Amino acid sequence: MEIINTILKEWENREFPKAISRGFNLEKYISSKLNKLIVLSGFRRVGKTYIFLKEVQKLLEKYSRKEVVYINFEDERIPLKSEFLSGLFPEIVKLKGEVPKFFFLDELQNFPDWSKWLRRVYDLYPKTKFFVTGSSSKMSFRKIPTELRGRYLLNRIFPLSFKEFLHFKKIDEHNEEKLINYFGDYLFNGGLPEIVLSEDKEKLEIAKSYYSSVVNRDLIETYSIRNKESMKAILNLLLNSTNYSYNKLYNSLKSLNYEIGKNTMIDYVGFIEDSFFMFSIPIFSYKIKDRMQYPKKNYFIDNIFLSRISTNFSNNYGRLYENLVAINLLKKEEEFFYWRNEKNEEVDFVIKKGNKVEALIQVCYDLKNKDTLDREIRALLKASRDLNCKNLIVINKDKEEVLDKEWFGIKSKIKFIPAWKWCLEEGEK
């Protein structure tokens, strides 16, 4: 176990990289008496490790490095063998002379039987708080291993919110003119920390490298995919569309001469969602059959993949607005859908809590065209009547007011709010 000894000695003298604080922190878990494994998962390069290191730094203001241990399991010197894990905790206790109070395990998921080992040490050392980060494809809500269920709290880490983006850029939130200008940057280039802090000329290349890693590591390697070209084609089709059904996607692949079975294709779409690269929402209906039958709307974890990687962007800022709102709703763990009637009039987001529709949200980049404004309001009012909801919101580029409307004898108030302000206010709640 010489490598453990070496790593622990390095830990004693380790200096921390500068890490900008995020809105997310682990304080509530550190001070809590709740005995759960705390898992951080999310899309690659969203900043899980830096959040870890920031929390470790804060802990070391109160505790010694005997009491707080951090190990990065992507260290190339660590052998990816279960024997290493088996001897790890006893060796730490032997070398440090005590059981750590806090144990941070970064990128643990590559080890064979990692979850069984974690379950065992968690049961053996109940006074130690375990914090774990890992790949989204192996630590998503659907992929957490059976032996850990009921013993963990899963926290999904997202790209930077607009508030965090401003903090990274050192922008005063009270300067509205600057806020609006920087929101344009955030809207187009997204909130992945490395890209946010990079020069403009570097952003595209970094985004391409992330996308390549998603394709090759998170999907093809993780799931041992043999039909690589079909997977790439599915990703490309989804990136260049705003909605999909399995039938439509399957027929598109067939028309492009890709040889793939329909069930395999459905599995591939599931893999893409498990990687946190894409998420989908169904049509609003109280009938499960309708939700399964109608097309789903698809969104992506960061806008830069739409603005820079999609080949069908064409300055479609409306799609960027809608994608950004969807990310915020997902982050807030809202249950949300889209609404569409038989005339194909649509409301972008239906927010539901329990059996009640709590809010209806339209997203529109530019409302200066009267026909566009009337169309958005008409769909919103029809959905309001059908779903018995009076909390109506239109997120847009620059219009801010409350509009009184009457439809079929029903009086309604529609709140118009600029997207940048919604992201700072409602999007942060």
C-alpha positions in Angstrom: 0.0 0.0 0.0 2.9 2.3 -0.7 0.9 4.4 -3.1 -1.6 5.2 -0.3 1.2 6.3 1.9 2.5 8.5 -0.9 -0.9 10.1 -1.6 -1.6 10.8 2.0 1.8 12.5 2.5 1.1 14.6 -0.5 -2.3 15.4 0.9 -0.7 16.7 4.1 1.2 19.3 2.1 -1.2 20.0 -0.7 -1.9 23.5 -1.7 -5.3 24.2 -3.1 -6.0 25.8 -6.6 -8.0 29.0 -6.6 -11.6 28.0 -6.8 -14.4 30.6 -7.2 -17.3 30.0 -4.9 -20.5 28.7 -6.3 -24.1 29.0 -5.2 -24.0 25.3 -4.2 -22.3 24.3 -0.9 -22.2 21.3 1.3 -22.5 23.1 4.6 -26.0 21.8 5.4 -24.7 18.2 5.1 -21.5 18.8 7.0 -23.3 20.2 10.0 -26.2 17.8 9.8 -26.6 14.7 12.0 -28.1 12.9 9.1 -26.0 9.8 8.3 -26.2 9.6 4.5 -23.7 9.3 1.7 -23.6 12.6 -0.1 -23.2 12.2 -3.9 -22.4 14.9 -6.3 -23.1 14.1 -10.0 -23.6 16.0 -13.2 -22.4 16.7 -16.7 -18.7 16.6 -17.2 -16.7 19.8 -16.4 -19.5 21.5 -14.5 -17.2 22.0 -11.5 -17.9 19.1 -9.2 -14.2 18.8 -8.1 -13.8 22.5 -7.5 -16.9 22.5 -5.3 -15.4 19.6 -3.4 -12.1 21.4 -3.0 -13.7 24.6 -1.8 -15.6 22.7 0.9 -12.5 20.9 1.9 -10.7 24.2 2.3 -13.4 25.5 4.5 -13.4 22.4 6.7 -9.6 22.7 7.2 -10.2 26.0 9.0 -11.7 23.9 11.8 -10.3 20.4 11.4 -6.9 18.9 10.8 -5.8 16.9 7.7 -6.1 13.8 9.8 -9.8 14.4 10.3 -10.4 15.5 6.7 -9.2 13.3 3.8 -9.5 14.0 0.1 -8.5 11.5 -2.6 -8.8 12.0 -6.4 -9.3 8.6 -7.9 -8.4 9.8 -11.3 -4.8 9.9 -10.2 -3.0 7.7 -12.8 -0.8 6.1 -10.1 -3.8 4.5 -8.4 -4.5 1.0 -9.7 -8.1 0.4 -10.8 -8.4 -2.8 -8.7 -10.9 -3.7 -6.0 -7.9 -4.8 -3.8 -6.8 -1.1 -3.6 -10.2 -0.1 -2.3 -10.3 -3.0 0.2 -7.1 -1.9 1.8 -7.7 1.9 1.6 -9.6 2.8 4.7 -7.7 0.5 7.1 -4.4 1.9 5.7 -5.7 5.5 6.2 -6.6 4.7 9.8 -3.3 3.0 10.4 -1.2 5.8 9.0 -3.2 8.7 10.5 -3.9 7.0 13.8 -7.6 7.8 13.8 -10.8 7.4 11.7 -11.4 10.5 9.5 -14.4 12.6 10.3 -14.8 13.6 6.7 -13.8 11.5 3.6 -14.0 13.1 0.2 -13.9 10.6 -2.7 -13.5 12.3 -6.1 -14.4 10.3 -9.3 -14.7 6.9 -7.6 -16.9 5.3 -10.2 -14.2 3.8 -12.4 -13.3 1.1 -9.9 -14.7 -2.4 -10.1 -17.3 -3.0 -7.3 -16.9 0.6 -6.1 -20.5 0.7 -4.8 -20.2 -2.5 -2.8 -17.0 -1.2 -1.2 -18.6 2.2 -0.4 -21.6 0.5 1.1 -19.3 -1.6 3.3 -17.1 1.2 4.6 -20.2 3.4 5.1 -21.7 0.7 7.4 -18.4 0.0 9.2 -17.6 3.7 9.9 -20.9 5.3 10.8 -19.2 8.4 12.4 -17.5 9.3 9.1 -19.3 11.6 6.7 -18.7 10.4 3.1 -18.8 12.7 0.1 -18.6 11.3 -3.4 -18.4 12.8 -6.9 -18.8 10.7 -10.0 -19.6 10.4 -13.6 -23.2 11.3 -14.6 -23.5 8.1 -16.6 -22.9 5.9 -13.5 -24.3 8.1 -10.8 -27.5 9.4 -12.3 -30.9 9.0 -10.6 -31.5 5.9 -12.7 -28.0 4.4 -12.4 -27.2 4.6 -8.7 -26.4 1.0 -7.7 -29.0 -1.0 -5.8 -26.8 -1.5 -2.7 -26.6 2.3 -2.1 -30.3 3.1 -2.5 -31.8 4.5 0.7 -28.3 5.4 1.9 -27.4 8.4 -0.3 -28.6 11.9 -1.1 -27.9 12.8 -4.8 -27.1 16.4 -5.7 -27.0 17.2 -9.3 -24.5 19.9 -10.2 -25.3 22.2 -13.2 -23.4 24.7 -15.3 -23.2 28.2 -13.8 -26.5 30.0 -13.2 -26.6 33.6 -14.5 -25.9 34.8 -10.9 -22.8 32.6 -10.7 -21.8 33.6 -14.2 -21.8 37.3 -13.1 -19.8 36.3 -10.0 -17.2 34.6 -12.1 -17.0 37.6 -14.4 -16.9 40.0 -11.4 -19.9 42.0 -12.6 -21.9 44.2 -10.3 -25.5 42.9 -10.3 -26.9 46.5 -9.8 -25.6 47.7 -13.2 -28.5 46.9 -15.4 -26.9 47.9 -18.7 -23.9 45.6 -18.0 -26.2 42.8 -16.9 -28.1 42.9 -20.2 -24.8 42.9 -22.2 -23.3 40.0 -20.3 -26.6 38.1 -20.5 -26.1 38.0 -24.2 -22.7 36.3 -23.6 -24.2 33.9 -21.1 -27.1 33.1 -23.4 -24.9 32.3 -26.4 -21.8 30.7 -24.7 -23.5 29.1 -21.8 -22.3 28.5 -18.2 -19.6 25.7 -18.2 -17.0 27.2 -15.9 -13.9 26.6 -18.1 -15.6 28.1 -21.1 -16.9 31.1 -19.1 -13.3 31.9 -18.0 -11.7 31.3 -21.4 -11.0 33.8 -24.2 -13.6 34.1 -27.0 -11.2 32.5 -29.5 -10.9 29.4 -27.3 -14.6 28.8 -26.5 -15.5 26.9 -29.7 -12.5 24.5 -29.4 -13.3 23.7 -25.8 -16.9 23.1 -26.6 -15.9 20.7 -29.4 -13.6 18.8 -27.0 -16.4 18.5 -24.4 -18.8 17.2 -27.1 -16.2 14.7 -28.3 -15.8 13.5 -24.7 -19.5 13.0 -24.4 -19.6 11.0 -27.6 -16.5 8.9 -27.0 -16.2 8.5 -23.3 -19.6 9.0 -21.7 -21.5 7.1 -24.4 -19.4 4.9 -26.7 -16.9 3.7 -24.0 -19.2 3.7 -21.0 -21.9 1.6 -22.8 -19.6 -0.4 -25.0 -21.5 0.8 -28.1 -20.6 -1.0 -31.3 -22.8 0.9 -33.6 -20.8 4.2 -33.2 -22.0 5.9 -36.3 -25.6 5.4 -35.4 -25.1 6.9 -32.0 -23.4 9.9 -33.5 -26.2 10.3 -36.0 -28.8 10.2 -33.2 -27.0 12.9 -31.3 -26.8 15.1 -34.4 -30.5 14.7 -35.2 -31.4 15.5 -31.6 -29.2 18.6 -31.5 -30.8 19.9 -34.6 -34.4 19.4 -33.6 -36.6 20.8 -30.9 -38.8 17.7 -30.4 -38.7 14.0 -31.3 -40.7 10.8 -31.2 -39.1 7.4 -31.4 -40.9 6.6 -34.6 -39.8 9.9 -36.3 -36.2 9.4 -35.1 -36.1 5.8 -36.3 -37.5 6.7 -39.7 -35.0 9.5 -40.1 -32.1 7.1 -39.3 -33.5 4.6 -41.8 -33.8 7.3 -44.5 -30.1 8.1 -43.9 -29.2 4.4 -44.4 -28.2 3.7 -40.8 -28.7 0.1 -39.7 -30.1 0.1 -36.2 -32.9 -1.7 -34.5 -35.7 0.5 -32.9 -35.2 -0.9 -29.4 -31.4 -0.3 -29.7 -32.1 3.3 -30.8 -34.4 3.8 -27.8 -31.6 2.5 -25.5 -29.2 5.0 -27.1 -31.5 7.9 -26.4 -31.7 6.7 -22.8 -27.9 6.7 -22.6 -27.8 10.2 -23.9 -30.2 11.4 -21.1 -28.3 9.4 -18.5 -25.1 11.3 -19.4 -27.0 14.6 -18.5 -26.2 15.9 -22.0 -29.9 16.1 -22.9 -33.2 15.9 -21.1 -36.8 15.6 -22.4 -40.2 16.7 -21.3 -43.5 15.1 -22.4 -46.8 16.8 -23.4 -49.1 17.7 -20.5 -51.8 15.2 -19.9 -53.2 13.4 -16.9 -53.2 10.2 -19.1 -49.9 8.4 -19.1 -50.7 7.0 -22.6 -50.8 10.5 -24.1 -47.5 11.4 -22.5 -45.9 8.3 -24.1 -47.6 8.7 -27.5 -47.0 12.4 -28.3 -43.5 13.7 -29.2 -41.2 14.9 -26.5 -39.4 18.3 -26.5 -35.7 18.0 -26.0 -33.3 20.3 -24.3 -29.5 20.4 -23.6 -27.5 20.9 -20.5 -25.8 24.0 -21.8 -26.6 26.5 -24.6 -23.1 26.4 -26.1 -24.0 23.0 -27.6 -26.9 24.6 -29.5 -25.1 27.8 -30.5 -21.7 26.3 -31.4 -22.1 22.6 -32.1 -25.6 22.3 -33.6 -25.4 22.7 -37.4 -28.9 24.1 -37.6 -28.7 27.1 -35.2 -29.0 30.0 -37.7 -29.2 32.7 -34.9 -32.3 31.1 -33.4 -32.1 33.0 -30.1 -35.7 31.9 -29.3 -34.4 28.4 -28.9 -31.6 29.5 -26.7 -34.1 31.4 -24.5 -36.3 28.3 -24.2 -33.4 26.0 -23.5 -32.1 28.3 -20.7 -35.5 28.4 -19.1 -35.7 24.6 -19.2 -32.4 24.3 -17.5 -33.5 26.5 -14.7 -36.7 24.6 -14.2 -34.8 21.3 -14.2 -32.4 22.7 -11.6 -35.3 23.7 -9.4 -36.6 20.1 -9.6 -39.9 21.3 -11.0 -42.3 18.8 -12.6 -42.9 20.4 -16.0 -44.4 19.7 -19.4 -45.4 21.4 -22.6 -49.0 22.0 -23.6 -50.4 21.7 -27.1 -54.0 21.6 -28.3 -55.6 20.1 -31.4 -54.9 23.4 -33.4 -51.2 23.0 -32.5 -51.2 26.1 -30.4 -48.6 25.6 -27.8 -47.4 26.8 -24.3 -43.8 26.1 -23.7 -43.9 25.1 -20.0 -46.6 23.8 -17.7 -45.4 23.7 -14.1 -47.3 21.2 -12.0 -47.2 20.5 -8.3 -49.2 17.5 -7.1 -52.4 17.5 -9.1 -52.5 21.3 -9.6 -51.0 23.3 -12.5 -49.1 26.1 -10.7 -47.8 28.2 -13.6 -47.9 28.5 -17.4 -44.8 29.9 -19.1 -44.3 31.1 -22.6 -40.8 31.9 -23.9 -40.4 34.3 -26.8 -37.2 36.1 -27.8 -38.8 39.1 -29.5 -42.4 40.3 -29.0 -42.2 43.4 -31.2 -44.2 41.8 -34.0 -47.9 42.1 -33.1 -48.8 38.8 -34.7 -46.2 37.0 -32.7 -47.4 38.7 -29.5 -51.0 37.8 -30.2 -50.2 34.2 -31.0 -48.2 33.7 -27.7 -51.0 35.3 -25.6 -53.8 33.4 -27.3 -52.1 30.0 -26.6 -51.4 31.1 -23.1 -55.0 32.1 -22.4 -56.4 28.9 -24.0 -54.2 26.8 -21.8 -55.1 28.9 -18.8 -58.8 28.1 -19.4 -58.2 24.4 -20.1 -55.9 23.9 -17.1 -57.5 26.3 -14.7 -54.3 28.2 -14.0 -54.1 32.0 -13.7 -50.4 32.3 -13.1 -49.3 33.3 -16.6 -45.8 34.4 -17.5 -44.1 35.4 -20.7 -40.3 35.4 -20.6 -38.9 37.5 -23.4 -36.0 39.8 -24.4 -37.0 43.2 -23.0 -40.7 43.6 -22.3 -41.6 44.1 -18.6 -45.2 44.7 -17.6 -48.4 43.1 -16.3 -51.1 42.9 -18.9 -54.8 42.6 -18.1 -56.6 40.3 -20.6 -60.1 38.8 -20.8 -60.7 35.5 -22.6 -64.0 33.7 -22.8 -65.2 35.8 -19.9 -62.2 34.9 -17.8 -60.1 37.8 -16.6 -56.4 37.1 -16.5 -53.2 39.0 -15.7 -50.1 38.1 -17.8 -46.7 38.9 -16.4 -44.0 39.8 -18.9 -40.5 39.6 -17.7 -37.1 39.9 -19.4 -35.2 36.6 -19.5 -32.1 38.1 -17.7 -34.2 39.3 -14.8 -36.1 36.0 -14.6 -32.8 34.1 -14.4 -31.6 36.4 -11.6 -34.9 36.4 -9.7 -37.3 33.4 -10.3 -34.6 31.2 -11.7 -32.6 31.4 -8.5 -35.4 30.4 -6.1 
